[in-house]
Amino acid sequence: MTLSGDNLLLVIRALIFNVVFYLNLIVQMLVQTPLYFLLPRKGALVIVKNWCRSSNWWHRIIVGTKYEITGLENIPEEGCIIAVKHQSMWEFYAILPLFEDPAYILKRELMWIPLFGWYVAKTRMIPINRGKRSKAMKEMTAKAAEEIALGRQILIYPEGTRRVPGAEPAYKYGIAHMYKELKCPVLPIALNSGLYWPRRKFMRYPGTIRVNIMEPIMPGLDTEEFQSELQNRIEDSCMVLYEKAANDTPPPPLPEALKKQLAARK
């Protein structure tokens, strides 16, 4: 298979960005480690946010991928749960600077990565052991309650793992359990990052990643009502963002399942 000039350029840009992205992470961790661990937790979080911003800058400069965010005014001032659609590595870091004092819920195995795990521990994120579901649920909820009481935002991916745009939704009940127990607002966030940073793929595509921060779901719904409301809001909003991407010039590559869904909406 031969590559056209445009496709070859995309591959080269993706290769350069992937190298620069991880070099940027490693170099910043090594250079800033002494300062990072001397600072108080919130001061250390500023360093992490600056790395996130620098990664977004490299992404735009090398690949040509910008991002557009709507709904910033919907972010509550008090502690809350942030429910983010998870499609790529991008949202793991790129949206962190939007929040004052976020605490991610993440898999425990990330804490075992040398240096990276220490950085995560310093900012007091919430690791969970996904192999012990009932125990993990209780521990996660208890730790989240402690952080929300301090005014922090708890960031969770409701489906638990990255999903390809257009894939069947697979929302877990962990967030519904937290919503019921913690009685705090849940902020739904939709995005289309998976079109530009595909799951488990080497390629990175130019264009505009769009993020929509919706109005919070306030406490008071029962479990099923909440789960349905959260899923419908996020999935409907994601579909609107997919349509915008499909109408861009040029559009990013669209998964076949998503193409069929978009065609059915016309």
N, C-alpha and C positions, 0 to 999 in steps of 0.2 A: 504494500500500500504506500503510495507517495503522498506527500503533504504539499498543499498549495502554499504560495508565499504567505498568505494571511494566516493560515493554520500553523505554519512553521513559526511565525512570529508569536502567536498565542502560546505555543509550547515553550519557546525560549523565555517569554515573559513569565510564564508559570514556574519554570525551573528556577529562574533568577529569584522570583519572589519567595518560593519555598526555602531556598538557601538563606536568603536575607532574613526571612521571618524567624527562623530558628537561631541564626547567628545573633540577631538582635536580642532575642530572649536570653541566650547563654551569656553574651557579653555584658548585658545590663545586670544580670544576676551576679556575675563575678565581680564586676566593677563596684556595684552598689551594695554588696552584701554587708560590709562593715557598717555603713551608715544605716542600712535597712534595719539591722537588728539592734542598733542603739536607739533608734527612734521609738516613740510610743506607737501603739497599734495604728491609730488614725494617721499618724505621720508616715508610717510605712505604707499605708494604703495609698497615699498620694504618689509614692514611687511606682506602685503597681498601675495606677491610673495613667501615669505618664508613659509607661511602657505600652499600655493599650492604645493610647493616642498615637504613639510613634508607629505602632504596627498598622494602624489605619492609614497613616500618612504613607508608609512604604507601599501598602496595598494600592493606594490611589496613584502614586508616582510610577510604580513599576507595571502594574496590571491595567490601571485605568478604571479601578472599581471605586466608585463613590458610595456614599450612603445618605439616606434621607429619612428623617425621623419626624413623625407627627404625633401629637398628643402629649407632649411634655407637661402640659398644664394639668394632666390627670394624675400625676404622681403625688400620692398623699404625703403630707409633711410628717405624719406620725408613722410608727412602725407598721409594716404591712407584709403581705406575701406577694411576690412577683411571679406570675406564671408565664413562662416564655416558651413559645414554640421552638423546638430544637431541631435544626436541620444541618448544622455544620459547626466547624470549629470557630467560625467567625463570632457568633453571639456569645461564646464562652468568655471572650475578652472584650469585644468591641463595645458592648453596651454597658459594661461595668462603670465607666466614668459618668454615666447619666445619673447615678444614684449617690446619695450622700455617704452612706455607710452600709454597703451591701454585704450580706453573708450568704455565700453559695452553699447549697446542699449538693454534695458531690460524693462519688464513690470512694470508699476508703483506700482503694489501691493507689489513688493519686498521691496519697500521703507518703507512700513508700519510695517515690522518685527522689533520688538524692538532690539536695538543695531546693528543688521545686517544692517538695513536701514541707520543708522547713519554712519556706515563704508562705505557703498556705496556712500552716499552723500559726504563724505570727499574726496573720490578719483574722484569726479565729473564725475560719469557715467551719462548716458542719459536715464531717465525713460520716457516711453510713455504711454498714455492712449489709449489702443487698442479699446475702445468702441467708440471713436470719430475719425474715420479713416482719414478724410480729414484734420481736424485740427491737429491730431497727426502727420500726414505726414509732414505738414509744420513746426511744432515745431521741429520734429526730424531732418529734413534737416537743419534748421537754427542753431540748437545747434551743429550738426555734423560739419557744416561749420566753426563755431567758434573754435572747438577743432582741426580740421584739419589745420587751419591757424596757430595753435601753434605747429604743427608737430606731433600731436597725431594720433594713429591708431584707427579707428572706427570699432569695432567688432560687426557684425550683423549676425543673423541666417536667411538666405534667405527664409526658409520655415516657420519661425515664431515659430515653436514648434518642439518637438522631433518627429522623424520619425523612425519606425522600419526598420532595414536593409531589403531591398527588396521591401519596400512599394512604391507605385506609387509616383513619385515626385510631390510636391505641392509648387512650388516656387511662392512667392508673388512679386508684382510689386513695393514694397517699395524700394528695393535696386536699381531697374532700375531707379526709380525716383531720388534717391540720386546720382547715377552715372551720370545721365543727368545734374542735377543741379550743382553738385559740381565739375564736370570735373576733377576727380582725379583717379589714378589707383585703381582697385579693385583686391584684392588678393584672389583667390579661394583656399579653403582648404578642402580636402577630408579626411575621416577617417572611421574606422570600429569599433569604441568604443561600439556601440550598441550590438555587439556580446558578449562582455565581461561584460558590465554593462547594462543589458536590461532595456528598458523603463518600468517604473512602476512595476518592479519586485524586489524581495528581493535578488535574487541570484547575486553573483559576480563570474566570471570564470577566471581561470589562463590562461596565454598565453601572446601574444604580441599585444597590441593595436598599429595600424599603422596609421600614419598621413602623408599626402602628401601635401606639400605647393607648389602650381604651379606658373608658371610665371604670373605676373599681367596682367589683361586685361586693356589696356591703353585707355584713353578717345578717343572719336571719333565715336564710333558705334552708330547706332540709337537704340531706345529702344528695339525693337523686336530682332535685331541682338545680342545685349548685353545679353538679357534674355536667348536666345537660347544658346549662347556661354557659359555663366556661368553655366547653368544647364547641358549642355552636358559634359563640362569639369569635373565638380564635380561628376556627376553620373558615368561617364566612369571610372574615377579614383577610386571611391568607389568600383566599381565592381572588379577592379584589386586587391584591398586590401581585398575584401571578398574572392576572389579566393586564395590568399595567406593564409588567416586564415583557409580556408577549407582544405588546404594541410598541415597544421601544425599537429604535433603529440603531444598530441591529439588535434583535432579541437574543437572550442567552439560549443555549440548547434546552429544550423542554423534554422531560420524561414522557414516554408514550402514554402512560396512564393519565398524566396531567393534560396532555393534548386532547384526549377524548373528553375529559371533564370540561375543559374550556369550550370545546366545540358544542357540547350539549347545552351550554349556557347561552349560546347565540340565538 
